[in-house]
Amino acid sequence: RLSRLTLENSITMRKITVVALIYLPAIFISTFCCTDVIKYQTPNGDSSTPTSGDRDFKGSYSSLALERWCEVAFPLTFLPRAAGWSWYNWV
């Protein structure tokens, strides 16, 4: 009975690890891009943050920001998985 519970726990932890390896890099990059460390300008030169009196601020879409996010998030998502897969198959 104890070995069956240990096996179930091991399977559950493996699933949690796989989900974390998929989502955490993208979430980290999204959070980092939302800080003041990185600011993308709108076409008229303003930053894409609301002013204190601007209640109807809808934000702005930046294709450059999306492109940079994809350039960073996809490799950070797939490289650890590929490294883990190759390590698992090699060892």
N, C-alpha and C positions, 0 to 999 in steps of 0.2 A: 504494500500500500504506500509506504513512504517513497519508494523508488518511482512509483507512478506519479505521485504528486510532484516530485522533483523534476521528472521529465516534463510534466505539464507546465511547471513554472519556467523551465528552461525554454520551452517553445514560446511561451508568452513573452519572455524577455527578448528573445530573438526578434519577434514581430515588432515590439516596441523600438528596438534598436534600428530596424530597417526603416520604420516610419520616421524616426528622428533623423536618420541619415538623409532622408529625402527632403524633409521640410526645414530643418534647422539652418542649413546654409542660405536658403532663399529668404527665410525670415530675418536672419542676421543682416544680409545685404539690404533688405527693404528697410529695416530699422536704421541702419547706418546712412542710407540715402535720404531718410526723412529728417535727419539732424541738420544743424546749421553747418556741419563740416562740408557738406556738398549742397550747393544751391544752383539750380538751373534758372536762367533768366527767361522771361517771356520775350516774344519778338520785339516789343517796344522797350525792352531794357529793364523792366521792373522785375523784382524777384517774385516768386510764386507763393508768397506768404501774404495773408490778409492784413489790412490795417485795422486799428482798433475800432474805427467807425464803420467799417465795411461789413455789414451783416449779410449781404447777399453774395459774398465771395464764393465762387464755385471752383476756384483753382484753375490750373492750366495743364494741358496735356503737353508733355515734351517727348517727342519721339527719340530725341537724343538720350534722355534719361532712361527710357525703356530699353534702348539699344545698349547702353552701358550696363544696366542692370542684368540684361541677358548675357552680356559678355562676361560678367563676373559670376553670376549666380549659377549658370549651367555648369561651368567647369567645377565650381566648388561643390556642386551636387553630385556630379558623375565621377569625378576623379577619385574620391575616397571609396566609392562603391566599386569602381574598377580595380583599385589597389587591393581592397579587401577580397574581392572575388579571385584575383590572381594569387594573392597570398594564400587563400584557402585552398585553391587548386594546386599550388606549388608545394605547400607543406604537407 
